[in-house]
Amino acid sequence: MGIRIKGTGRYVPEKILTNADLEKMVDTSDEWIVTRTGIKERHIATATETTSDMAAAAANAALEMGGVDAKDIDLIIVSTTTPDMMFPNTASIVQKKIGAAPCVCFDLAAACSGLIYGLNTAYGMMASPLKYKRALVIGSEKLSCITDWSDRSTCVLFGDAAAAVLLENDGNPDTPDFYADGLVSADGNFGDILLMPGGGSANPASHETVDQHMHFIKMGGPKTFQLAVHSMVDACRTLVERASIPREKIRWVIPHQANWRIISAVAARLDMPEKVYQNVQRYGNTSSASIGLCLDELNRSGQLEKDDYVLIVSFGAGLTWGALLLRW
């Protein structure tokens, strides 16, 4: 089909929250955080900075790299667990902020797996008879606004960021697609191990839900670790086997940047530690933005070349998971 990655972009807020800063907020220490998570700092958005602001900044960076005008975009998908509001969708707000013409805009809720879900969805729509020509797939998260800063087990983990991938169909049937193979899945039986219980139709906002801290991230640690490692390793092995790609041809493996223990466990079980890219120490867990941050860093630093294979994999609340074998 000739559907390729035309550009990438990222945005992180200026404010940096270090482990030393967290030591003043909750009963924790830099040693405890680094030993268990590998995180040293994370970026935090200002009170007035929204998910759509960050998404628009990342989108503009991708458009600039790709030399594409926002008015030529046919499709905008935003993955986020922290939309600006319940409606309208954040993608439509981003459309306005970047100056895009009327086009298909929708949000996608798959938590940390969102960018992979979004890329799978965009590819399917671009390869369909509708033939969308250019698409922006964005992961943007202001997790600081749903983080309980009094809960030391979760507040050390999360940061704010946005990342965007610009896709374009060049119309050349001889150009190989960026999409070599992919899979996404979910198991709702594990939906209660990672969630924000307040704010939806099950627990509408009230004095009671606020008092009970129901509008913050709740997570079950040990079970999350086990499921994350298993789902990501299994997804990667399935894709590599199905695509018949020799492991030596895979340039990079980019797992969701949840924490170093999960990343290290995935790298060890795949037996490809030297290929695994990691930046969780600088950003923390940025949910659906994390893989995009890695892609843009590798892209802008010249560590990706034409026809390189990149294996991206993630898991998230739902429980969702997915993997995608990219051809650069």
Disulfide bonds with the S-S distance in Angstrom:
none
